[in-house]
Amino acid sequence: MQPMGTGPWWVPSSAHGKAKFVTRSNALLMAAIAGLVGAVFGASSSGSLFGHEIKLTSVSSSIERPPGSVADIAQRVLPSVVSISAQSASGAGTGTGFVIDSTGFILTNNHVIADAAGSTGRIEVQLNDGTTLNATIVGRDSSYDLAVLKVNRTGLTALTFGDSDQVAVGDSVIAIGSPLGLSGTVTLGIVSAKDRAVTAGESEGDSSYINAIQTDAAINPGNSGGPLVNSAGAVIGVNSAIATLGSSVLSSQAGSIGLGFAIPINQARKTAEQLIKNGKATYPVVGISVDMQYAGDGARVADTSNAIVRGGPADKAGLRAGDLIVQFDGRTITTPQELIVAIRSKNVGDKVEIKFIRSGKTLSTSLTLTAGK
């Protein structure tokens, strides 16, 4: 700490406010030193100092970015990531998407473009090179919170799909998107957990049930619909929701606290293919109504007369109203949401085993999943 009443050495200071004078001998010494320093550093990269040969070296400005580094992955992935602007009568929103086919197909979240899906809405896609194109909706599905867009451009670079079933907790991941409108933003993290039962959506009547990959890579509003890629640069998930402090709702409209969730790419790819082919997607069901208010462990079949769909898979398998489902295809079920997510992660036509409790006894049955309507 500098003492009171004194200033830095370069500021004139004295008790009377007058500058201190430098003696003639000190001035000559300082001039000699300055001249010597100037001679050394102002000359070429080699010279003599006090009779000793010296050589000054410079460091190369090139920085090595080996294959597989974050910089290398970002450089390869960024050209395929787009920013999305969706405008409607109720306002405008932004999000992210990524190219899944070189002929102009782009995958994003349904909630990014839902408001603009009406006849008066308008959707624009900005490519990584700054080009802005109008986009049309090929198909969308609120159940999985996915949508496919199409732009009139060919020769685009599509991202490579990875295998989300092979993802392990602790794997390094990179999230790319346009948080708060800042396109091309790259964040780094790991896979924090798998098979998280996430219920997301912009409204009560438009909820999506996601068997999510959890990550601590920073995800913020505007990241929705962007890719979550692995250390090879392959997409393993579609960034969709984040958890927020002070709320039990998982949404896309808050800041990152290190709890982000992505739709596994295996599910997203299957849904995208259905949307491109048919304009809509199907999802598997067991044919029951679940009591969403049940607070105990497991998923309770609603105790109502219409809880079991007549002729559906559950009806044929012998399930009854009031049964408590505790396991689905080997996966422990502790909440109604977990059951819905577990079902949605399967395919139509899959045969699964269900364990349930009835009158205190644990029973099991098998059924074949059918397509929901």
Secondary structure as UniProt FT lines:
FT   TURN            4..5
FT   TURN            9..10
FT   TURN            15..16
FT   HELIX           24..42
FT   STRAND          46..49
FT   TURN            50..51
FT   STRAND          52..55
FT   TURN            67..68
FT   HELIX           70..77
FT   HELIX           78..80
FT   STRAND          81..88
FT   TURN            89..90
FT   STRAND          91..101
FT   TURN            102..104
FT   STRAND          105..108
FT   HELIX           110..113
FT   HELIX           114..117
FT   TURN            119..120
FT   STRAND          122..126
FT   TURN            128..129
FT   STRAND          132..141
FT   TURN            142..145
FT   STRAND          146..151
FT   HELIX           164..166
FT   TURN            169..170
FT   STRAND          172..177
FT   HELIX           179..181
FT   TURN            183..184
FT   STRAND          185..200
FT   TURN            204..205
FT   STRAND          208..215
FT   TURN            221..222
FT   TURN            224..225
FT   STRAND          227..229
FT   TURN            231..232
FT   STRAND          235..243
FT   TURN            245..246
FT   STRAND          250..251
FT   STRAND          260..264
FT   HELIX           265..278
FT   STRAND          284..285
FT   TURN            292..293
FT   STRAND          299..301
FT   TURN            305..306
FT   TURN            310..311
FT   HELIX           313..317
FT   TURN            321..322
FT   STRAND          324..328
FT   TURN            329..330
FT   STRAND          331..332
FT   HELIX           336..344
FT   TURN            348..349
FT   STRAND          351..358
FT   TURN            359..360
FT   STRAND          361..368
FT   STRAND          370..371
//
